[in-house]
Amino acid sequence: MANSDTQAGWDYHNATKHSHHSVRSNPHFLDWANQPLPFKIYPQLPPTPLPGQFRQTGKPALRAIAEVVRRDNAVPDLQAVSQLLYLSAGITRRRVFSGREIYFRAAACTGALYEIELYFVCGLLPDLEPGLYHYAADRFGIRKLHSGDFRHFVVEATAQEPSVAHAPLIVICTGTYWRNAWKYQARSYRHFGWDNGTIIANLLTVSASLEFPAKVICGFVDGEVNRLLNVDTEREVAFTLIAIGHVPDLPPALPAEISLNNWETVPLSRREIEYPAMRTMHRASSLLSPEEVVQWRRKAVLAKVSKPEGELIPLASGETELSYDSVEQVIMRRGSTRRFARDPISFFQLSALLDRATGGVPADVLNPFGTMLNHLYLIVNAVEDLRSGSYFFNREQRGLELLKEGVFRQEAGDLGLEQQLPADASVAIFFLADLKAIFERFGNRGYRAAQLEAGIVGGKFYLAAYSLHLGATGLTFYDDDVVSFFSPHAQGKSTVFLVAVGKSAKPS
Ligand SMILES: Cc1cc2nc3c(=O)[nH]c(=O)nc-3n(C[C@H](O)[C@H](O)[C@H](O)COP(=O)(O)O)c2cc1C
């Protein structure tokens, strides 16, 4: 199946939409006795503990969220690697619910199921040998899967992408189908993008705080990266790469044939249920050769400047002065808000959220820098000095276009899968994308990128909100109802993501 066969992408998207009918007629239930393990465990490999001391960078999170570092000769040491991993995917809280312990992590994740695993390859770093490692979040350690410098292998798989070629450290994120599909069934492939995105939002922000350049890579030969990780691709697949740091030299070449260890892993559940639509979507969005990667990468989206159709309300400026809380503080206190007070946030705060979260993501697929695949539509329930109603965020013009004035709390709740959270929040921010244009340009891989971008920007909304001592939560939604609500403006677009922000009913 080819990446350009976009019928496969549309089929997956349409088959995994939520509607009132699909939700009410779904007989699925949670089989608690078969709940998957939230961690990947290699029983033959004892993890090496990571340093527990972090650098308190003091870098204000509200700044770091939107910062892009350009620095040559930027090499993380083991402590920095530890900080990057922990503040992106480490366990930050433990809670017991109905006798079960849940390990909450640094980044939000659908259903707290944590299906994204982190691996990394590195050259020789201060205090760390070259190797391919897996992050053992449960043990606050790393497991060395292979000794040696495997960066060249990844560089080849990305067709010599320059930031990867010069990275001393390359993080590889995978998605494990069953761990999320246990609850969400075939929709989990969308969740790979969302949940990988929130992790990457943290990773980019922590990289900025430590002054390392970082770039998200969506274009790589899937089969090659999966082969390096030695994952069973029926269960787990590589989803994204993040190049971190910079060195002038290219990594040494590897022998043509490398032999990879085949480590045992602990089964996630007694049995796993298959949802073939996800694997089909994955295959259909896979890139098969470095030549295909090169062709794919050339297809930059040209940023389209949209002219406001109605009155444009400019964002307030001076927003970065609203909080000096550091990256470390903000990530450690982040959590998803479980109940919002119906109190208003200020227009300054809303402006800060929008400005910081949408400042641009360094990614191969978002070229030129600043391109966004998703468009933001808002239901404003309670923002001081802003009329309640629905809005389009005109990002190029840094302003909000009023689509319809009115009180839409009830509608916000209904669109968010009939949950109370978006009804009580101050603002519900919906991400919609022109999937037709994205499929045309990027093939099925564009679908992955659109979900991922939404997760990254959604993760930045979380961090911006917590910087401002507000609350936030990601949410799921009734796909087509959202488009209808924002139409005619949103006609022809598809719903990708939802995040709600407001004041938490419980002080953080
Ligand atoms: C993309 C995304 C969608 C989510 N959807 C919902 C939702 O529909 N309802 C809900 O109550 N929580 C939702 N959450 C919140 C998760 O349940 C929460 O992130 C998870 O339990 C981990 O908790 P934490 O964010 O407090 O660390 C969502 C989170 C994400 C990232």
Ligand as a Chemical Component Dictionary entry (heavy atoms), coordinates in Angstrom:
data_LIG
# 
_chem_comp.id                   LIG 
_chem_comp.type                 NON-POLYMER 
_chem_comp.pdbx_formal_charge   0 
_chem_comp.three_letter_code    LIG 
# 
loop_
_chem_comp_atom.comp_id 
_chem_comp_atom.atom_id 
_chem_comp_atom.alt_atom_id 
_chem_comp_atom.type_symbol 
_chem_comp_atom.charge 
_chem_comp_atom.model_Cartn_x 
_chem_comp_atom.model_Cartn_y 
_chem_comp_atom.model_Cartn_z 
_chem_comp_atom.pdbx_ordinal 
LIG C1  C1  C 0 -5.529  14.004 23.766 1  
LIG C2  C2  C 0 -6.168  13.840 25.098 2  
LIG C3  C3  C 0 -7.527  13.583 25.185 3  
LIG C4  C4  C 0 -8.124  13.451 26.432 4  
LIG N1  N1  N 0 -9.476  13.248 26.499 5  
LIG C5  C5  C 0 -10.094 13.258 27.700 6  
LIG C6  C6  C 0 -11.511 13.174 27.781 7  
LIG O1  O1  O 0 -12.195 13.073 26.762 8  
LIG N2  N2  N 0 -12.057 13.218 29.018 9  
LIG C7  C7  C 0 -11.321 13.341 30.156 10 
LIG O2  O2  O 0 -11.892 13.401 31.243 11 
LIG N3  N3  N 0 -9.964  13.426 30.098 12 
LIG C8  C8  C 0 -9.337  13.398 28.914 13 
LIG N4  N4  N 0 -7.964  13.508 28.841 14 
LIG C9  C9  C 0 -7.167  13.633 30.071 15 
LIG C10 C10 C 0 -6.479  12.318 30.413 16 
LIG O3  O3  O 0 -7.422  11.448 30.983 17 
LIG C11 C11 C 0 -5.294  12.579 31.341 18 
LIG O4  O4  O 0 -4.298  13.214 30.609 19 
LIG C12 C12 C 0 -4.736  11.299 31.923 20 
LIG O5  O5  O 0 -5.645  10.725 32.831 21 
LIG C13 C13 C 0 -3.427  11.557 32.641 22 
LIG O6  O6  O 0 -3.620  12.457 33.691 23 
LIG P1  P1  P 0 -2.852  13.834 33.817 24 
LIG O7  O7  O 0 -3.028  14.592 32.540 25 
LIG O8  O8  O 0 -3.509  14.530 34.984 26 
LIG O9  O9  O 0 -1.418  13.555 34.076 27 
LIG C14 C14 C 0 -7.344  13.584 27.609 28 
LIG C15 C15 C 0 -5.974  13.819 27.502 29 
LIG C16 C16 C 0 -5.380  13.929 26.270 30 
LIG C17 C17 C 0 -3.915  14.178 26.174 31 
# 
loop_
_chem_comp_bond.comp_id 
_chem_comp_bond.atom_id_1 
_chem_comp_bond.atom_id_2 
_chem_comp_bond.value_order 
_chem_comp_bond.pdbx_ordinal 
LIG C1  C2  SING 1  
LIG C2  C3  SING 2  
LIG C2  C16 DOUB 3  
LIG C3  C4  DOUB 4  
LIG C4  N1  SING 5  
LIG C4  C14 SING 6  
LIG N1  C5  DOUB 7  
LIG C5  C6  SING 8  
LIG C5  C8  SING 9  
LIG C6  O1  DOUB 10 
LIG C6  N2  SING 11 
LIG N2  C7  SING 12 
LIG C7  O2  DOUB 13 
LIG C7  N3  SING 14 
LIG N3  C8  DOUB 15 
LIG C8  N4  SING 16 
LIG N4  C9  SING 17 
LIG N4  C14 SING 18 
LIG C9  C10 SING 19 
LIG C10 O3  SING 20 
LIG C10 C11 SING 21 
LIG C11 O4  SING 22 
LIG C11 C12 SING 23 
LIG C12 O5  SING 24 
LIG C12 C13 SING 25 
LIG C13 O6  SING 26 
LIG O6  P1  SING 27 
LIG P1  O7  DOUB 28 
LIG P1  O8  SING 29 
LIG P1  O9  SING 30 
LIG C14 C15 DOUB 31 
LIG C15 C16 SING 32 
LIG C16 C17 SING 33 
# 
